[in-house]
Amino acid sequence: MLDTDPRVSAPLSAREPFAQAYRWMLLARLLEEKLASLYRGGKIHGGVFLGKGQEALSASLGMALRKGDIFAPLIRDQAGRFAFGEDILDAVRTYLGSKLGPMRGREGNVHRGRPREGCYPMISHLGAMISVVCGGLMARRFKGETGVVGATCIGDGGTSTGSFHEALNLAAVEKLPLVLVVANNQFAYSTPNSKQFACNDLVDRAAGYGIDGHKVDATELDACLDVVGRAVERARTGHGPQLIVATLLRLAGHGEHDDASYIEAELKESALGRDCLREAECALLERQWASAAELDAWREEALRQIEEAVATVQREPAPDPNAENWCALSTPHLDDTFGH
């Protein structure tokens, strides 16, 4: 009998994107573990929000986009940031408040980006970035640019906000090439889905806006690469906004300040509680796409990059409030070509 398990029968040509996505996931996971350690040691001011359990979804989105696209990552999108081109120094510099970082040490540690390169700094995770991406896409349209996709992510809780509705309604009416990824991690901070929305599934909302809806099990990297990739391609080829609802479980608290005691053990032990990084690692070994020695080497390389970045940034200066010119970064002498 033929083996129909896609994790075994997937063509070898799928190895490269799968392995690359895994390496972005791994780098993001290890960096965030380091950041959590620095936070607990009092070296980071502000919140630290881990993407543990969301890396497969995030990496898949970052990889599906290309240069010239718009990406507005949120608080659990480190893997997607890396896949879209963020330098590890940008991340570490922002968390540690270096004045050499993209926000010059003057913003909260998750509000970072390089707009001229298509990576928008986050305003809020509560739906605000959807309208910002829509604005960017409208600007590209007015300039006559085609083939551009704009993407952002949101949690299940953010879908209950007015910002979500207004922006998605605009995108639908204007048929913008927007890809909106909803990471349904079952809780809006500590509020469970049952107390948050009455529809059977958040993907049902797509029909109400007249747009395409997609569902994906975000614990499976294969599924994320496939579904997210197809949605981005549909947006790019004129099919209008695409809503992706991904099911997963946040494998950490809302932030490092939260012990997630409200998440029941039964849910953690369910299929939703599977670790996407571990699942991807097992798939690589089962398919013989990577050996145990290769996995160890990838981990060591990621750790080396992280330690070098942290050591570099810890030697860099913080902004001096007595010497800083606190003008907006859009002013000519402080634009994002600084330091390049």
C-alpha positions in Angstrom: 0.0 0.0 0.0 1.3 3.5 -0.9 2.2 5.8 2.0 -0.1 8.8 1.7 1.3 10.7 4.7 2.4 14.0 3.1 5.1 14.4 5.7 6.7 11.3 4.1 5.7 11.5 0.5 6.4 15.2 0.0 8.7 15.7 -3.0 12.4 16.4 -2.4 11.9 19.8 -4.1 10.0 20.9 -1.1 13.0 20.4 1.1 14.7 23.8 0.5 11.7 26.1 1.6 10.9 23.7 4.5 14.4 23.7 5.8 14.8 27.4 5.3 11.6 28.1 7.2 12.7 25.8 10.0 16.0 27.7 10.3 14.1 31.1 10.6 11.9 29.5 13.2 14.8 28.2 15.1 16.7 31.5 15.0 13.5 33.3 16.2 12.9 30.8 19.0 16.5 31.0 20.3 16.7 34.7 20.1 13.5 35.1 22.0 14.7 32.7 24.7 17.8 34.9 25.0 15.7 38.1 25.2 13.5 36.5 27.9 16.6 35.7 29.9 17.9 39.3 29.5 14.4 40.6 30.6 14.4 38.5 33.7 17.9 39.8 34.4 16.7 43.4 34.3 18.6 44.2 31.0 15.4 44.9 29.0 12.9 47.6 29.8 9.3 47.2 28.5 7.5 44.0 27.6 8.9 40.9 26.0 6.3 38.9 24.0 7.3 35.5 22.7 6.2 33.9 19.5 6.6 30.4 20.9 4.2 28.2 19.0 3.5 30.8 16.2 6.9 30.5 14.4 5.7 28.3 11.5 2.9 30.6 10.6 5.0 33.7 10.9 8.0 32.3 8.9 5.7 31.1 6.2 4.3 34.6 5.7 7.7 36.3 5.7 8.9 33.8 3.1 5.8 34.2 0.8 6.4 37.9 0.6 9.1 39.4 -1.6 11.1 42.6 -1.9 8.8 45.5 -2.7 5.9 44.1 -0.7 4.6 45.6 2.6 4.8 43.7 5.8 3.5 44.9 9.2 4.6 42.3 11.7 3.3 42.2 15.2 4.5 41.2 18.6 4.9 37.4 17.9 6.3 37.7 14.4 10.1 37.4 14.9 10.4 34.5 12.5 8.5 36.4 9.8 10.7 39.4 10.4 13.8 37.4 9.8 12.3 35.7 6.7 11.3 39.1 5.3 14.9 40.4 5.8 15.2 41.9 9.3 18.8 41.9 10.5 19.3 40.4 13.9 21.1 43.5 15.0 17.9 45.6 14.4 16.0 43.3 16.8 18.6 43.2 19.5 19.4 46.9 19.3 15.7 47.8 19.7 15.2 45.5 22.7 18.3 46.8 24.4 17.7 50.5 23.5 20.8 51.1 21.4 20.9 54.5 19.7 22.2 52.7 16.6 19.0 50.7 16.1 16.4 51.5 13.5 14.3 53.5 16.1 17.4 55.1 17.7 16.5 53.8 21.1 13.5 56.1 21.4 10.7 53.6 20.9 9.3 50.7 22.8 11.1 47.5 22.0 8.5 46.0 19.7 7.8 49.1 17.7 10.5 48.8 15.1 10.8 48.6 11.4 12.2 50.2 8.2 9.3 51.6 6.3 11.3 52.4 3.2 12.2 48.7 2.9 8.5 47.8 3.3 8.7 46.7 7.0 6.3 48.9 8.9 6.8 49.6 12.6 3.9 48.4 14.8 1.6 51.0 16.2 -0.7 48.5 18.0 -1.5 44.9 17.9 -5.2 45.6 18.2 -6.1 46.0 14.5 -4.5 49.3 13.9 -1.9 48.0 11.4 -4.5 46.7 8.9 -5.6 50.2 7.9 -1.9 51.3 7.8 -1.1 48.5 5.3 -4.3 49.4 3.3 -3.0 53.0 3.1 0.3 51.8 1.9 -1.4 49.7 -0.8 -3.6 52.6 -1.9 -0.4 54.7 -2.2 1.2 52.1 -4.4 -2.0 52.0 -6.5 -2.0 55.7 -7.0 1.6 55.5 -8.2 0.6 52.9 -10.7 2.6 50.1 -9.1 1.2 46.6 -9.6 2.1 43.1 -8.2 2.5 44.4 -4.7 1.1 42.6 -1.7 0.6 44.0 1.8 0.4 41.7 4.8 -0.1 41.9 8.5 -1.0 39.7 11.4 -3.5 39.9 14.2 -4.6 37.8 17.1 -8.1 36.4 17.6 -8.7 39.1 20.2 -7.9 41.9 17.7 -10.7 40.7 15.4 -13.2 42.0 18.0 -12.1 45.6 17.5 -13.5 48.4 15.3 -10.2 48.8 13.6 -10.4 45.3 12.3 -13.8 45.8 10.8 -13.2 49.2 9.3 -9.9 48.3 7.7 -11.0 44.9 6.3 -14.2 46.5 5.0 -12.2 49.1 3.2 -9.8 46.5 1.8 -12.8 44.4 0.5 -14.5 47.4 -1.2 -11.3 48.5 -2.8 -10.2 45.0 -3.6 -6.8 45.6 -2.2 -4.1 42.9 -2.4 -4.1 42.5 1.4 -3.3 39.3 3.2 -4.5 39.4 6.8 -3.3 36.5 9.0 -5.3 35.8 12.2 -3.3 33.8 14.7 -6.1 32.2 16.7 -4.2 31.2 19.8 -7.4 30.6 21.7 -7.0 33.5 24.1 -7.2 37.3 23.8 -4.7 37.7 26.6 -6.6 35.6 29.1 -10.1 35.8 27.5 -11.0 32.5 25.8 -12.7 32.3 22.4 -16.0 31.3 24.0 -16.2 34.7 25.6 -15.1 36.6 22.6 -17.1 35.6 19.5 -20.2 33.6 18.7 -19.5 32.5 15.1 -18.4 28.8 14.7 -15.1 29.9 13.2 -13.4 33.2 12.6 -12.9 32.3 8.9 -16.7 32.5 8.5 -16.3 36.3 8.7 -14.6 36.3 5.3 -17.9 35.7 3.5 -19.5 38.6 5.3 -16.8 40.9 3.8 -17.0 39.2 0.4 -13.4 38.1 0.5 -11.5 34.8 0.3 -11.1 32.8 3.6 -8.5 30.2 4.4 -8.0 27.9 7.4 -4.7 26.3 8.4 -3.4 24.2 11.3 -0.4 26.4 12.3 1.3 23.6 14.2 2.2 22.1 10.8 4.9 23.9 8.8 3.9 22.1 5.6 0.3 23.4 5.9 1.4 26.9 6.7 3.8 27.1 3.7 1.1 25.9 1.4 -1.9 27.9 2.6 -0.1 31.1 3.2 1.8 30.8 -0.1 -1.4 30.3 -2.0 -3.2 33.2 -0.3 -0.3 35.6 -1.0 -0.3 34.5 -4.7 -4.1 35.0 -5.0 -3.7 38.5 -3.6 -0.9 39.3 -5.9 -2.8 38.1 -9.0 -5.8 40.3 -8.5 -8.2 38.2 -6.3 -8.5 40.9 -3.6 -8.1 40.5 0.2 -7.3 37.2 1.7 -8.2 36.3 5.3 -6.2 33.4 6.8 -7.3 32.0 10.1 -4.6 29.8 11.7 -5.3 27.6 14.8 -2.6 27.1 17.3 -1.9 27.6 21.0 0.4 30.2 22.5 3.0 28.1 24.2 3.9 30.9 26.7 2.2 33.6 28.6 0.9 36.7 26.9 4.2 38.2 27.8 7.1 37.3 30.1 5.2 39.0 32.9 2.3 36.5 32.5 2.4 32.9 33.8 -0.5 31.8 31.6 -2.2 30.0 34.5 -5.5 30.4 32.8 -4.6 27.9 30.0 -5.9 24.5 31.1 -3.5 21.6 31.1 -6.0 19.6 28.9 -5.7 22.3 26.2 -1.9 22.3 26.4 -1.9 18.5 25.9 -4.2 18.6 22.9 -3.2 18.7 19.3 -3.3 22.5 19.5 -0.6 22.4 22.0 2.0 20.8 19.7 5.2 22.7 19.2 5.5 23.7 15.6 9.3 23.9 15.9 9.5 20.4 17.3 7.1 19.1 14.6 9.2 20.6 11.8 12.3 19.1 13.3 10.8 15.6 13.4 9.6 16.0 9.8 13.1 16.9 8.7 14.5 13.8 10.3 11.7 11.5 9.1 12.1 12.6 5.5 15.8 12.4 5.7 16.0 16.1 4.7 18.4 16.7 7.5 20.5 14.6 9.8 20.8 15.1 13.6 24.3 16.4 13.0 22.9 19.1 10.6 20.2 20.1 13.1 22.8 20.5 15.8 25.0 22.6 13.4 22.1 24.9 12.6 21.4 25.4 16.2 25.0 26.1 17.0 25.1 28.6 14.2 22.0 30.4 15.4 23.3 30.6 18.9 26.6 32.0 17.6 24.8 34.8 15.7 22.7 35.6 18.7 25.6 35.8 21.2 27.6 37.9 18.8 24.7 40.3 18.2 24.0 40.7 22.0 27.7 41.2 22.8 28.0 43.8 20.0 24.9 45.7 21.1 25.8 45.7 24.8 28.8 47.7 23.9 26.8 50.3 22.0 25.6 53.6 23.5 22.1 54.4 24.6 20.6 57.7 23.6 21.5 60.6 25.8 18.3 62.6 26.6 20.3 65.8 27.1 21.9 65.5 23.7 19.1 64.0 21.6 17.1 66.1 19.1 13.6 64.6 19.6 12.3 65.3 16.2 10.2 62.8 14.2 12.2 60.2 12.4 10.7 61.5 9.1 12.8 64.7 9.2 15.6 64.7 6.7 18.5 64.5 9.1 17.0 61.6 11.0 15.5 59.5 8.2 16.0 55.8 8.0 19.2 56.1 5.8 21.0 57.0 9.1 24.0 54.8 9.7 24.0 53.2 6.2 
